[in-house]
Amino acid sequence: MLQCSTFVLTMAPASDKTPGFCRDCLAEQKGDVRRCHVCGSPRLARHKELYDLTLAHIDCDAFYAAVEKRDNPELADKPVIIGGGKRGVVSTACYIARIHGVRSAMPMFKALEACPQAVVIRPDMEKYVKVGRQVRALMQELTPLVQPLSIDEAFLELGGTERLHHDPPARTLAKFARRVEKETGITVSVGLSYCKFLAKVASDLQKPRGFSVIGREEAVEFLAPRPVTTIWGVGKAFAATLEADGIRTIGQLQQMEENDLMRRYGSIGQRLSRLSRGIDDREVHINDAAKSVSAETTFFDDISRYDDLVPILRNLSEKVSWRLKKSDIAGQTVVLKMKTADFKSRTRNRRLEDPTQLADKIFRTGLDLLEKETDGTKFRLIGIGVTDLGDAGRADPPDLIDQQSGRRAAAEAAMDKLRDKFGKGMVETGYTFGGKGDR
């Protein structure tokens, strides 16, 4: 059974003049009512600025878990955790698991201590990417100004779309949420505001199936009692620094001069000052792409031997390559990430002469970097990725020096075709054959 949010944020009491509509039947609402006068639904969108705001943040609800529950109805009423083995971390958890205290990025052993009855499923990124693209395509039917933040969330600017959709942005977004639910079987939460910061905050307010609005007039009052960690860029470490200075709430920042905050905290002081007052001039940009594409895995047991790490690195390189090819982008810097048994991180990178999409090139570059690190040290995690992303049109030109690279590229293209037709497990290299790359 789907959970739902039943109201939007409204700082002032609704009146006969407060615009609103039912999110289920879309009937316009009048007066201070709790349920739709047409269909009886409690899911009403009501706000003084409802029809004046155009910037939205859309976030899929517990995305990975929602896709798995959609595909397996037997999981509907069960706590579901998407993540690795006992030594991995939680990628996401359904709302039932969250009630038990499970959170994203939590170590799996802690998640299972909190919710031992949970069903644990390993991530299926290929499936999630496919659903994410469906949702993205529906977003792009609303407006060309869609700025993806990840596979399951994006900013949208709908200013000027009223004539196209014959509705103000708020109603267009409500129709969009219903359509996503009907066509993909997952749900989304919508945050509507006048700036990116508050649209993102709003989308988190009433998950799942939320539709929350934060207007200009209420922004400062709304933000004042909230913790400083509500502000983008204020994590646990910086929050501890602010707390040491006696600053715990956004309201305290609102009382401080911008120059004083900048003297104390440098450039982030200006951001603290402005965001605390609801000032955010960032626009929605369609060209803001991901900065990197990567894949990593945490081992069940620590691994130190080079020969044992090689097939795992190959498997991860193929995952990165697949994502690059599906997104029609390429990367020019290969990055190797490793974490030792005592949780110390090592990051090594190498810039290539040309951008690449090829698993072979990513793997071979990573292999050179890996060889220098395998000195008997035990590792609990390994990852490979690429940065300096750009259009795939310049990727992998013929190599006149390494003429074998052309043959390997052709072989990889042939394998890609077979995998697209028959499934990813249909063709394997010698490095990963027999599950050697699956740890």
Sequence and secondary structure as in RCSB ss.txt:
>XXXX:A:sequence
MLQCSTFVLTMAPASDKTPGFCRDCLAEQKGDVRRCHVCGSPRLARHKELYDLTLAHIDCDAFYAAVEKRDNPEL
ADKPVIIGGGKRGVVSTACYIARIHGVRSAMPMFKALEACPQAVVIRPDMEKYVKVGRQVRALMQELTPLVQPLS
IDEAFLELGGTERLHHDPPARTLAKFARRVEKETGITVSVGLSYCKFLAKVASDLQKPRGFSVIGREEAVEFLAP
RPVTTIWGVGKAFAATLEADGIRTIGQLQQMEENDLMRRYGSIGQRLSRLSRGIDDREVHINDAAKSVSAETTFF
DDISRYDDLVPILRNLSEKVSWRLKKSDIAGQTVVLKMKTADFKSRTRNRRLEDPTQLADKIFRTGLDLLEKETD
GTKFRLIGIGVTDLGDAGRADPPDLIDQQSGRRAAAEAAMDKLRDKFGKGMVETGYTFGGKGDR
>XXXX:A:secstr
          SS   TTS EEETTT  B  SS SS TTT  S EEE TTTTT  EEEEEETTHHHHHHHHH GGG
TTS EEEE STTSBEEEE HHHHHTT  TT BHHHHHHH TT EEE   HHHHHHHHHHHHHHHHHH S EEEEE
TTEEEEE TT HHHHTS HHHHHHHHHHHHHHHHS  EEEEEESSHHHHHHHHTTT SS EEE  TTTHHHHHTT
SBGGGSTT  HHHHHHHHHTT  BHHHHHTS HHHHHHHHTHHHHHHHHHHTT       TT   SEEEEEEEEE
EEE  HHHHHHHHHHHHHHHHHHHHHHTEEEEEEEEEEEETTS EEEEEEEEEEEE  HHHHHHHHHHHHHTT S
S  EEEEEEEEEEEEEGGGS    SS THHHHHHHHHHHHHHHHHHH GGG   TTTTTTTT  
